Amino acid sequence: MAFGVIKNVRKVFQLDEIGWTALEPVVALDDATFEFEEGELVALLGPSGCGKTTLLRIVGGLIAKSAGSVAIAGREVTKPMGDYGFVFQAPSLMPWRNVLDNVLFPMEILRKNDAAARRHAHELLELVGLSGFLSARPHQLSGGMQQRVALCRALVHRPRLLLMDEPFGALDELTRMEMNDLLLRIRHETKAISEAVYLSDKVVIFSKRPARVVKEMAIPLAYPRSQKVRFTPAFTAAERIASEALGVVAPTADEAPAHAAQGAGRQ
């Protein structure tokens, strides 16, 4: 059985949940189905507002689904799990805490803030290039540095599943590329097609809301990856297949056989 199984997930927001004027309930997800393996990095790709964040929150146990099932490591997800990590669009660091104390906050919640936890936090911060900023407050850091702290905080308790909701979206292009490489070094969601192809083992592509899975594609790029891979034919081909599935570019008839050979499964 796959490590993660998302099957026929549907989410309907009722009027009292939406928080803004609507004439009828909003269907955010409709029959979302896919699987992933342990250690795999999966990018969710789709139009803005299609329901990717909603699905991540359901997988993380933060909100309830309306129908379907979500199982991680054989466990049905019905509530937040202590062995998951989250990185959201905004770093959401606590301004009164320094870098090290922000990273260690999950260990305090778990009542495991011991010497081993502090050692691991130091190791993570050194890995992301912030070992010289342990005592700094969030307002003293750049946006990219804040997201590095948030990433360390999400990893400090060694989660089995890391959920990321466009954590690099507000960063400039150069910083985004640096964060992409950092994430690959740590090893393995994202809206940018190029970013999804560069980072992922698999890309799951969604339709407009209500979101359905329209395509799953394996990324045929070997690890380790560097920025040079963006200029290879394999990368360009994968990017085009994803673009066509999203409707960003029109399919080219004479390329259909190649796509069939490279594509993965669900159409």
MIDOSE-1310 file (N, C-alpha, C; in nm, 2 decimals, decimal comma, always signed):
residues 267
mafg	+0,08/-0,12/+0,00/+0,00/+0,00/+0,00/+0,09/+0,12/+0,00; +0,05/+0,23/-0,07/+0,12/+0,35/-0,08/+0,12/+0,42/+0,06; +0,23/+0,50/+0,08/+0,24/+0,57/+0,20/+0,12/+0,67/+0,22; +0,09/+0,74/+0,12/-0,02/+0,84/+0,13/-0,13/+0,80/+0,02
vikn	-0,26/+0,79/+0,07/-0,37/+0,75/-0,02/-0,48/+0,86/+0,00; -0,50/+0,94/-0,10/-0,61/+1,04/-0,11/-0,71/+0,98/-0,20; -0,83/+0,95/-0,16/-0,93/+0,88/-0,24/-1,06/+0,95/-0,23; -1,11/+1,00/-0,35/-1,24/+1,06/-0,37/-1,27/+1,17/-0,27
vrkv	-1,17/+1,25/-0,24/-1,19/+1,36/-0,14/-1,28/+1,47/-0,20; -1,38/+1,51/-0,12/-1,47/+1,62/-0,16/-1,48/+1,71/-0,04; -1,48/+1,84/-0,07/-1,50/+1,94/+0,03/-1,60/+2,05/-0,01; -1,70/+2,06/+0,06/-1,80/+2,16/+0,04/-1,81/+2,25/+0,16
fqld	-1,78/+2,38/+0,13/-1,78/+2,48/+0,24/-1,93/+2,53/+0,25; -1,99/+2,51/+0,37/-2,12/+2,56/+0,39/-2,12/+2,72/+0,40; -2,24/+2,78/+0,39/-2,24/+2,92/+0,40/-2,18/+2,98/+0,53; -2,21/+2,91/+0,64/-2,16/+2,97/+0,77/-2,01/+2,95/+0,78
eigw	-1,94/+2,87/+0,69/-1,80/+2,85/+0,70/-1,72/+2,95/+0,61; -1,79/+3,01/+0,51/-1,72/+3,08/+0,41/-1,67/+3,22/+0,46; -1,75/+3,29/+0,53/-1,71/+3,42/+0,58/-1,72/+3,53/+0,48; -1,79/+3,50/+0,37/-1,82/+3,61/+0,27/-1,95/+3,58/+0,21
tale	-2,01/+3,68/+0,14/-2,14/+3,66/+0,09/-2,14/+3,56/-0,03; -2,22/+3,46/-0,02/-2,24/+3,36/-0,13/-2,38/+3,32/-0,14; -2,42/+3,28/-0,25/-2,56/+3,24/-0,27/-2,59/+3,10/-0,24; -2,48/+3,02/-0,24/-2,49/+2,87/-0,22/-2,36/+2,82/-0,17
pvva	-2,36/+2,70/-0,11/-2,23/+2,64/-0,06/-2,13/+2,63/-0,18; -2,00/+2,64/-0,14/-1,89/+2,64/-0,23/-1,83/+2,50/-0,23; -1,82/+2,44/-0,35/-1,75/+2,31/-0,37/-1,61/+2,34/-0,40; -1,52/+2,31/-0,31/-1,38/+2,34/-0,33/-1,30/+2,23/-0,39
ldda	-1,34/+2,10/-0,35/-1,28/+1,98/-0,41/-1,38/+1,89/-0,45; -1,36/+1,82/-0,56/-1,46/+1,72/-0,61/-1,39/+1,60/-0,66; -1,39/+1,49/-0,58/-1,33/+1,36/-0,62/-1,18/+1,37/-0,64; -1,11/+1,43/-0,55/-0,96/+1,44/-0,56/-0,90/+1,30/-0,52
tfef	-0,83/+1,24/-0,61/-0,77/+1,10/-0,59/-0,63/+1,09/-0,64; -0,54/+1,05/-0,55/-0,40/+1,02/-0,60/-0,33/+0,95/-0,48; -0,21/+0,90/-0,51/-0,13/+0,83/-0,41/+0,01/+0,88/-0,42; +0,09/+0,86/-0,31/+0,23/+0,89/-0,31/+0,31/+0,80/-0,22
eege	+0,43/+0,78/-0,24/+0,52/+0,69/-0,16/+0,60/+0,77/-0,06; +0,64/+0,69/+0,04/+0,73/+0,75/+0,15/+0,86/+0,81/+0,08; +0,90/+0,93/+0,12/+1,02/+0,99/+0,07/+1,00/+1,06/-0,06; +0,88/+1,06/-0,12/+0,85/+1,12/-0,25/+0,81/+1,27/-0,22
lval	+0,86/+1,35/-0,31/+0,82/+1,49/-0,31/+0,72/+1,51/-0,42; +0,60/+1,55/-0,38/+0,49/+1,57/-0,47/+0,44/+1,71/-0,47; +0,44/+1,77/-0,59/+0,39/+1,91/-0,61/+0,25/+1,91/-0,66; +0,16/+1,99/-0,59/+0,03/+2,01/-0,64/+0,02/+2,13/-0,72
lgps	-0,02/+2,12/-0,85/-0,02/+2,22/-0,94/-0,16/+2,25/-0,99; -0,20/+2,38/-1,00/-0,33/+2,41/-1,05/-0,36/+2,56/-1,04; -0,47/+2,60/-1,10/-0,50/+2,74/-1,10/-0,52/+2,80/-0,96; -0,49/+2,93/-0,95/-0,51/+2,99/-0,82/-0,65/+2,98/-0,77
gcgk	-0,67/+2,94/-0,65/-0,80/+2,92/-0,59/-0,87/+2,79/-0,62; -0,80/+2,70/-0,68/-0,86/+2,57/-0,72/-0,89/+2,47/-0,61; -0,83/+2,49/-0,49/-0,85/+2,40/-0,38/-0,73/+2,33/-0,33; -0,61/+2,37/-0,38/-0,49/+2,30/-0,33/-0,47/+2,32/-0,18
ttll	-0,48/+2,44/-0,14/-0,46/+2,47/+0,00/-0,56/+2,40/+0,09; -0,69/+2,39/+0,04/-0,79/+2,32/+0,11/-0,75/+2,17/+0,12; -0,70/+2,11/+0,02/-0,66/+1,97/+0,02/-0,54/+1,95/+0,12; -0,44/+2,04/+0,12/-0,33/+2,03/+0,21/-0,38/+2,03/+0,36
rivg	-0,48/+2,12/+0,38/-0,53/+2,13/+0,52/-0,61/+2,01/+0,56; -0,68/+1,95/+0,46/-0,75/+1,82/+0,49/-0,65/+1,71/+0,52; -0,54/+1,70/+0,44/-0,44/+1,60/+0,46/-0,37/+1,62/+0,59; -0,35/+1,74/+0,63/-0,29/+1,77/+0,76/-0,38/+1,76/+0,88
glia	-0,51/+1,73/+0,85/-0,60/+1,72/+0,96/-0,65/+1,85/+1,02; -0,63/+1,96/+0,95/-0,66/+2,09/+1,00/-0,81/+2,12/+0,98; -0,87/+2,07/+0,87/-1,01/+2,09/+0,85/-1,07/+1,95/+0,80; -1,20/+1,94/+0,82/-1,26/+1,81/+0,79/-1,30/+1,80/+0,64
ksag	-1,29/+1,69/+0,58/-1,34/+1,67/+0,44/-1,49/+1,64/+0,45; -1,56/+1,66/+0,34/-1,70/+1,64/+0,33/-1,73/+1,49/+0,29; -1,64/+1,43/+0,21/-1,65/+1,30/+0,17/-1,51/+1,24/+0,13; -1,50/+1,11/+0,12/-1,38/+1,05/+0,07/-1,29/+1,01/+0,19
svai	-1,17/+0,97/+0,16/-1,08/+0,93/+0,27/-0,94/+0,98/+0,24; -0,86/+1,00/+0,35/-0,72/+1,03/+0,35/-0,65/+0,95/+0,45; -0,55/+0,87/+0,40/-0,48/+0,78/+0,49/-0,33/+0,80/+0,47; -0,26/+0,83/+0,58/-0,11/+0,84/+0,57/-0,05/+0,73/+0,66
agre	+0,04/+0,66/+0,60/+0,10/+0,54/+0,67/+0,00/+0,45/+0,73; -0,11/+0,43/+0,66/-0,21/+0,34/+0,70/-0,31/+0,39/+0,80; -0,29/+0,52/+0,84/-0,38/+0,58/+0,94/-0,48/+0,68/+0,87; -0,60/+0,67/+0,90/-0,70/+0,76/+0,85/-0,68/+0,89/+0,92
vtkp	-0,67/+1,00/+0,84/-0,65/+1,13/+0,90/-0,78/+1,20/+0,94; -0,80/+1,22/+1,07/-0,93/+1,29/+1,11/-0,90/+1,41/+1,20; -0,77/+1,43/+1,23/-0,73/+1,54/+1,32/-0,58/+1,57/+1,30; -0,53/+1,68/+1,35/-0,39/+1,71/+1,33/-0,30/+1,60/+1,39
mgdy	-0,20/+1,57/+1,33/-0,11/+1,46/+1,37/+0,02/+1,52/+1,42; +0,07/+1,47/+1,53/+0,19/+1,52/+1,59/+0,32/+1,50/+1,51; +0,32/+1,40/+1,41/+0,44/+1,37/+1,33/+0,43/+1,43/+1,19; +0,35/+1,54/+1,18/+0,34/+1,61/+1,05/+0,41/+1,75/+1,07
gfvf	+0,47/+1,80/+0,96/+0,52/+1,94/+0,96/+0,45/+2,02/+0,86; +0,44/+2,15/+0,89/+0,37/+2,25/+0,80/+0,46/+2,37/+0,78; +0,46/+2,41/+0,65/+0,52/+2,54/+0,62/+0,42/+2,61/+0,53; +0,37/+2,73/+0,58/+0,27/+2,80/+0,51/+0,32/+2,92/+0,43
qaps	+0,24/+2,99/+0,36/+0,28/+3,10/+0,27/+0,35/+3,21/+0,35; +0,30/+3,24/+0,47/+0,37/+3,34/+0,55/+0,45/+3,26/+0,66; +0,57/+3,31/+0,70/+0,65/+3,23/+0,80/+0,58/+3,22/+0,93; +0,50/+3,32/+0,97/+0,43/+3,32/+1,10/+0,52/+3,29/+1,22
lmpw	+0,63/+3,36/+1,22/+0,72/+3,34/+1,34/+0,67/+3,43/+1,45; +0,70/+3,39/+1,57/+0,66/+3,47/+1,69/+0,77/+3,58/+1,71; +0,72/+3,71/+1,70/+0,82/+3,82/+1,70/+0,89/+3,84/+1,83; +0,84/+3,79/+1,94/+0,91/+3,81/+2,06/+1,01/+3,70/+2,09
rnvl	+1,02/+3,60/+2,00/+1,12/+3,49/+2,02/+1,23/+3,50/+1,92; +1,35/+3,46/+1,96/+1,46/+3,46/+1,87/+1,45/+3,34/+1,78; +1,55/+3,34/+1,68/+1,55/+3,23/+1,58/+1,54/+3,09/+1,64; +1,64/+3,07/+1,73/+1,65/+2,93/+1,79/+1,52/+2,90/+1,87
dnvl	+1,46/+2,99/+1,94/+1,34/+2,96/+2,02/+1,22/+2,94/+1,93; +1,22/+3,01/+1,82/+1,11/+2,99/+1,72/+1,12/+2,84/+1,67; +1,24/+2,80/+1,63/+1,25/+2,67/+1,58/+1,22/+2,56/+1,68; +1,25/+2,59/+1,81/+1,22/+2,49/+1,91/+1,08/+2,48/+1,96
fpme	+1,00/+2,58/+1,92/+0,86/+2,58/+1,97/+0,78/+2,45/+1,96; +0,79/+2,38/+1,85/+0,72/+2,25/+1,84/+0,76/+2,15/+1,95; +0,89/+2,16/+1,98/+0,94/+2,06/+2,08/+0,89/+2,10/+2,22; +0,87/+2,23/+2,24/+0,81/+2,27/+2,37/+0,66/+2,22/+2,38
ilrk	+0,59/+2,22/+2,27/+0,45/+2,17/+2,27/+0,45/+2,02/+2,29; +0,55/+1,95/+2,23/+0,56/+1,81/+2,25/+0,62/+1,77/+2,39; +0,67/+1,87/+2,46/+0,74/+1,85/+2,59/+0,86/+1,76/+2,57; +0,94/+1,80/+2,46/+1,06/+1,72/+2,43/+1,17/+1,82/+2,40
ndaa	+1,17/+1,94/+2,46/+1,27/+2,04/+2,44/+1,39/+2,01/+2,53; +1,46/+1,91/+2,49/+1,58/+1,87/+2,57/+1,71/+1,90/+2,49; +1,82/+1,85/+2,54/+1,95/+1,87/+2,48/+1,95/+1,82/+2,33; +1,89/+1,70/+2,31/+1,89/+1,64/+2,18/+1,81/+1,73/+2,08
arrh	+1,70/+1,79/+2,13/+1,62/+1,87/+2,04/+1,70/+2,00/+2,01; +1,77/+2,06/+2,10/+1,84/+2,18/+2,08/+1,96/+2,15/+1,98; +2,02/+2,03/+2,00/+2,13/+1,99/+1,91/+2,07/+1,98/+1,76; +1,96/+1,92/+1,75/+1,90/+1,90/+1,61/+1,86/+2,04/+1,56
ahel	+1,81/+2,13/+1,64/+1,78/+2,26/+1,59/+1,90/+2,34/+1,54; +2,01/+2,32/+1,61/+2,14/+2,39/+1,57/+2,18/+2,33/+1,44; +2,17/+2,20/+1,42/+2,21/+2,13/+1,30/+2,13/+2,18/+1,18; +1,99/+2,20/+1,20/+1,91/+2,25/+1,09/+1,94/+2,39/+1,06
lelv	+1,96/+2,47/+1,15/+1,99/+2,61/+1,13/+2,13/+2,63/+1,06; +2,22/+2,54/+1,09/+2,35/+2,54/+1,02/+2,33/+2,50/+0,88; +2,25/+2,40/+0,86/+2,22/+2,35/+0,72/+2,16/+2,46/+0,63; +2,08/+2,54/+0,69/+2,01/+2,65/+0,61/+2,09/+2,78/+0,61
glsg	+2,21/+2,78/+0,67/+2,30/+2,90/+0,67/+2,26/+3,00/+0,77; +2,20/+2,96/+0,88/+2,15/+3,06/+0,98/+2,22/+3,04/+1,12; +2,33/+2,97/+1,12/+2,39/+2,94/+1,25/+2,44/+3,07/+1,32; +2,46/+3,17/+1,24/+2,51/+3,30/+1,30/+2,40/+3,39/+1,34
flsa	+2,27/+3,34/+1,33/+2,16/+3,43/+1,36/+2,07/+3,37/+1,47; +2,12/+3,29/+1,56/+2,04/+3,22/+1,66/+1,97/+3,31/+1,75; +2,03/+3,43/+1,78/+1,97/+3,52/+1,88/+1,89/+3,63/+1,81; +1,88/+3,63/+1,67/+1,81/+3,74/+1,60/+1,66/+3,72/+1,62
rphq	+1,59/+3,84/+1,61/+1,45/+3,84/+1,61/+1,40/+3,84/+1,47; +1,28/+3,79/+1,44/+1,23/+3,78/+1,30/+1,24/+3,91/+1,23; +1,21/+4,03/+1,29/+1,21/+4,16/+1,22/+1,35/+4,19/+1,17; +1,45/+4,12/+1,22/+1,59/+4,15/+1,18/+1,63/+4,06/+1,06
lsgg	+1,54/+3,98/+1,01/+1,57/+3,89/+0,91/+1,50/+3,93/+0,78; +1,56/+3,89/+0,66/+1,50/+3,91/+0,54/+1,38/+3,80/+0,52; +1,30/+3,82/+0,42/+1,19/+3,73/+0,40/+1,24/+3,59/+0,37; +1,35/+3,57/+0,30/+1,40/+3,44/+0,27/+1,46/+3,38/+0,40
mqqr	+1,52/+3,46/+0,48/+1,57/+3,40/+0,61/+1,46/+3,36/+0,70; +1,35/+3,44/+0,70/+1,24/+3,40/+0,78/+1,18/+3,27/+0,74; +1,17/+3,25/+0,61/+1,12/+3,12/+0,56/+1,21/+3,00/+0,59; +1,34/+3,03/+0,60/+1,43/+2,92/+0,64/+1,41/+2,88/+0,78
valc	+1,38/+2,98/+0,87/+1,35/+2,95/+1,01/+1,22/+2,87/+1,01; +1,12/+2,91/+0,93/+0,99/+2,84/+0,94/+1,01/+2,69/+0,89; +1,10/+2,67/+0,79/+1,13/+2,54/+0,74/+1,20/+2,46/+0,85; +1,29/+2,51/+0,92/+1,36/+2,44/+1,03/+1,26/+2,41/+1,14
ralv	+1,17/+2,50/+1,17/+1,07/+2,48/+1,27/+0,98/+2,36/+1,23; +0,95/+2,35/+1,10/+0,86/+2,24/+1,06/+0,93/+2,10/+1,06; +1,07/+2,11/+1,06/+1,15/+1,98/+1,05/+1,20/+1,94/+1,18; +1,20/+2,03/+1,29/+1,27/+2,00/+1,41/+1,23/+1,87/+1,48
hrpr	+1,10/+1,84/+1,47/+1,05/+1,72/+1,53/+1,05/+1,60/+1,44; +1,13/+1,61/+1,33/+1,15/+1,49/+1,24/+1,01/+1,44/+1,19; +0,93/+1,52/+1,12/+0,80/+1,47/+1,08/+0,81/+1,37/+0,97; +0,71/+1,28/+0,97/+0,70/+1,18/+0,86/+0,65/+1,24/+0,73
lllm	+0,57/+1,35/+0,75/+0,51/+1,41/+0,63/+0,53/+1,56/+0,65; +0,58/+1,63/+0,54/+0,60/+1,77/+0,54/+0,50/+1,83/+0,44; +0,42/+1,92/+0,48/+0,32/+1,99/+0,39/+0,36/+2,13/+0,38; +0,37/+2,17/+0,25/+0,42/+2,31/+0,22/+0,32/+2,38/+0,13
depf	+0,27/+2,49/+0,17/+0,17/+2,57/+0,10/+0,23/+2,69/+0,04; +0,29/+2,68/-0,08/+0,35/+2,79/-0,16/+0,44/+2,88/-0,06; +0,53/+2,81/+0,01/+0,61/+2,89/+0,11/+0,71/+2,99/+0,05; +0,73/+2,98/-0,08/+0,83/+3,07/-0,15/+0,76/+3,17/-0,24
gald	+0,63/+3,17/-0,23/+0,55/+3,26/-0,33/+0,58/+3,41/-0,31; +0,61/+3,46/-0,19/+0,63/+3,60/-0,17/+0,77/+3,64/-0,19; +0,86/+3,55/-0,23/+1,00/+3,59/-0,23/+1,04/+3,63/-0,38; +1,14/+3,70/-0,39/+1,19/+3,74/-0,52/+1,25/+3,61/-0,59
eltr	+1,26/+3,62/-0,73/+1,30/+3,51/-0,81/+1,43/+3,44/-0,76; +1,53/+3,53/-0,74/+1,66/+3,47/-0,70/+1,65/+3,40/-0,57; +1,58/+3,46/-0,47/+1,57/+3,39/-0,34/+1,49/+3,26/-0,35; +1,38/+3,26/-0,44/+1,30/+3,14/-0,46/+1,39/+3,03/-0,52
memn	+1,48/+3,06/-0,61/+1,57/+2,96/-0,67/+1,66/+2,91/-0,56; +1,71/+3,00/-0,47/+1,80/+2,95/-0,36/+1,72/+2,86/-0,27; +1,60/+2,90/-0,24/+1,52/+2,81/-0,15/+1,49/+2,68/-0,21; +1,46/+2,68/-0,34/+1,44/+2,55/-0,41/+1,56/+2,46/-0,39
dlll	+1,68/+2,51/-0,41/+1,80/+2,43/-0,40/+1,82/+2,38/-0,25; +1,78/+2,47/-0,16/+1,79/+2,44/-0,02/+1,70/+2,32/+0,01; +1,58/+2,33/-0,04/+1,48/+2,22/-0,01/+1,53/+2,09/-0,07; +1,59/+2,09/-0,19/+1,64/+1,97/-0,24/+1,76/+1,91/-0,16
rirh	+1,84/+2,00/-0,10/+1,95/+1,96/-0,02/+1,89/+1,89/+0,11; +1,79/+1,95/+0,16/+1,72/+1,89/+0,28/+1,65/+1,76/+0,24; +1,61/+1,75/+0,11/+1,55/+1,64/+0,04/+1,40/+1,64/+0,06; +1,44/+1,67/-0,05/+1,32/+1,65/-0,06/+1,30/+1,59/+0,09
etka	+0,43/+2,31/-0,21/+0,33/+2,32/-0,31/+0,36/+2,44/-0,37; +0,32/+2,42/-0,46/+0,39/+2,52/-0,54/+0,30/+2,55/-0,66; +0,30/+2,67/-0,70/+0,21/+2,71/-0,81/+0,29/+2,73/-0,94; +0,42/+2,76/-0,94/+0,50/+2,78/-1,06/+0,53/+2,64/-1,12
isea	+0,50/+2,64/-1,26/+0,52/+2,51/-1,33/+0,67/+2,47/-1,32; +0,76/+2,57/-1,35/+0,90/+2,54/-1,35/+0,95/+2,49/-1,22; +0,90/+2,56/-1,11/+0,94/+2,52/-0,97/+0,89/+2,38/-0,94; +0,77/+2,35/-0,98/+0,71/+2,21/-0,95/+0,79/+2,10/-1,02
vyls	+0,83/+2,13/-1,15/+0,91/+2,03/-1,22/+1,05/+2,01/-1,16; +1,11/+2,13/-1,12/+1,24/+2,12/-1,07/+1,25/+2,05/-0,94; +1,15/+2,07/-0,85/+1,16/+2,02/-0,72/+1,11/+1,87/-0,70; +1,02/+1,83/-0,79/+0,94/+1,71/-0,75/+0,98/+1,58/-0,82
dkvv	+0,93/+1,48/-0,75/+0,94/+1,34/-0,81/+0,81/+1,32/-0,89; +0,70/+1,38/-0,84/+0,57/+1,37/-0,91/+0,50/+1,50/-0,90; +0,42/+1,53/-1,01/+0,34/+1,65/-1,01/+0,20/+1,60/-1,03; +0,11/+1,65/-0,94/-0,04/+1,62/-0,95/-0,10/+1,75/-1,00
ifsk	-0,17/+1,74/-1,11/-0,23/+1,87/-1,17/-0,38/+1,87/-1,15; -0,43/+1,98/-1,10/-0,57/+2,00/-1,07/-0,64/+2,09/-1,17; -0,77/+2,07/-1,19/-0,85/+2,15/-1,27/-0,89/+2,28/-1,19; -0,96/+2,37/-1,25/-1,02/+2,48/-1,18/-1,12/+2,43/-1,08
rpar	-1,15/+2,52/-0,98/-1,25/+2,48/-0,88/-1,38/+2,45/-0,94; -1,45/+2,34/-0,89/-1,40/+2,25/-0,79/-1,29/+2,16/-0,84; -1,19/+2,14/-0,76/-1,07/+2,08/-0,81/-1,09/+1,93/-0,83; -1,04/+1,88/-0,94/-1,03/+1,74/-0,97/-0,89/+1,71/-1,02
vvke	-0,84/+1,59/-1,00/-0,71/+1,56/-1,05/-0,72/+1,53/-1,20; -0,65/+1,61/-1,29/-0,66/+1,59/-1,43/-0,54/+1,52/-1,49; -0,43/+1,51/-1,41/-0,31/+1,44/-1,46/-0,22/+1,42/-1,35; -0,15/+1,31/-1,35/-0,04/+1,28/-1,26/+0,08/+1,25/-1,35
maip	+0,19/+1,31/-1,33/+0,31/+1,29/-1,41/+0,44/+1,27/-1,33; +0,51/+1,17/-1,36/+0,64/+1,15/-1,29/+0,74/+1,24/-1,36; +0,83/+1,29/-1,28/+0,94/+1,38/-1,34/+1,06/+1,30/-1,37; +1,10/+1,29/-1,49/+1,21/+1,20/-1,53/+1,35/+1,27/-1,52
layp	+1,38/+1,33/-1,40/+1,50/+1,40/-1,38/+1,58/+1,34/-1,26; +1,70/+1,30/-1,29/+1,78/+1,23/-1,18/+1,82/+1,32/-1,08; +1,85/+1,27/-0,96/+1,91/+1,35/-0,85/+2,05/+1,31/-0,84; +2,14/+1,40/-0,79/+2,11/+1,54/-0,75/+2,08/+1,63/-0,87
rsqk	+2,00/+1,73/-0,84/+1,96/+1,83/-0,95/+2,03/+1,96/-0,92; +2,06/+2,03/-1,02/+2,11/+2,17/-1,01/+2,04/+2,26/-1,11; +2,06/+2,39/-1,10/+1,99/+2,48/-1,19/+2,01/+2,45/-1,34; +2,12/+2,38/-1,37/+2,15/+2,35/-1,51/+2,05/+2,26/-1,57
vrft	+1,98/+2,18/-1,49/+1,88/+2,09/-1,54/+1,76/+2,16/-1,61; +1,74/+2,29/-1,57/+1,63/+2,37/-1,63/+1,65/+2,39/-1,78; +1,77/+2,37/-1,83/+1,80/+2,39/-1,97/+1,81/+2,26/-2,05; +1,77/+2,15/-1,99/+1,78/+2,02/-2,06/+1,65/+1,99/-2,14
paft	+1,65/+1,91/-2,24/+1,53/+1,87/-2,31/+1,43/+1,80/-2,22; +1,47/+1,72/-2,13/+1,38/+1,65/-2,04/+1,30/+1,75/-1,96; +1,37/+1,85/-1,91/+1,30/+1,95/-1,82/+1,20/+2,03/-1,91; +1,24/+2,07/-2,02/+1,15/+2,15/-2,11/+1,03/+2,06/-2,15
aaer	+1,05/+1,94/-2,18/+0,94/+1,85/-2,22/+0,84/+1,83/-2,10; +0,89/+1,81/-1,98/+0,81/+1,79/-1,86/+0,73/+1,92/-1,83; +0,80/+2,04/-1,85/+0,73/+2,16/-1,82/+0,62/+2,19/-1,92; +0,64/+2,15/-2,05/+0,54/+2,17/-2,15/+0,42/+2,07/-2,12
iase	+0,44/+1,95/-2,09/+0,33/+1,86/-2,06/+0,25/+1,91/-1,94; +0,31/+1,96/-1,84/+0,24/+2,02/-1,73/+0,16/+2,14/-1,77; +0,22/+2,23/-1,86/+0,15/+2,35/-1,91/+0,03/+2,31/-1,99; +0,04/+2,21/-2,07/-0,07/+2,16/-2,15/-0,18/+2,11/-2,06
algv	-0,15/+2,03/-1,96/-0,25/+1,98/-1,87/-0,33/+2,09/-1,80; -0,25/+2,20/-1,77/-0,32/+2,31/-1,70/-0,39/+2,40/-1,80; -0,37/+2,38/-1,93/-0,44/+2,47/-2,03/-0,36/+2,60/-2,06; -0,24/+2,61/-2,01/-0,16/+2,73/-2,03/-0,12/+2,74/-2,17
vapt	-0,08/+2,62/-2,23/-0,05/+2,62/-2,38/-0,14/+2,51/-2,44; -0,16/+2,52/-2,57/-0,24/+2,42/-2,64/-0,16/+2,30/-2,67; -0,21/+2,18/-2,66/-0,14/+2,06/-2,70/-0,10/+2,07/-2,85; +0,02/+2,01/-2,88/+0,06/+2,00/-3,01/+0,04/+1,86/-3,06
adea	-0,04/+1,84/-3,17/-0,08/+1,71/-3,21/+0,03/+1,62/-3,24; +0,14/+1,67/-3,30/+0,25/+1,57/-3,34/+0,33/+1,54/-3,22; +0,31/+1,60/-3,10/+0,39/+1,56/-2,99/+0,32/+1,47/-2,90; +0,19/+1,43/-2,94/+0,11/+1,34/-2,85/+0,18/+1,21/-2,82
paha	+0,24/+1,14/-2,91/+0,30/+1,01/-2,88/+0,41/+1,03/-2,78; +0,49/+1,14/-2,79/+0,60/+1,16/-2,69/+0,54/+1,18/-2,55; +0,43/+1,26/-2,55/+0,37/+1,29/-2,42/+0,32/+1,16/-2,36; +0,26/+1,07/-2,44/+0,21/+0,95/-2,39/+0,32/+0,86/-2,33
aqga	+0,44/+0,87/-2,39/+0,55/+0,79/-2,34/+0,60/+0,85/-2,21; +0,60/+0,98/-2,20/+0,66/+1,04/-2,08/+0,56/+1,06/-1,97; +0,43/+1,08/-2,00/+0,33/+1,11/-1,90/+0,31/+1,00/-1,80; +0,25/+1,04/-1,69/+0,22/+0,94/-1,59/+0,07/+0,93/-1,57
grq	+0,01/+0,83/-1,62/-0,12/+0,78/-1,58/-0,24/+0,86/-1,60; -0,29/+0,94/-1,50/-0,42/+0,99/-1,50/-0,44/+1,10/-1,60; -0,54/+1,09/-1,68/-0,57/+1,20/-1,78/-0,71/+1,25/-1,75
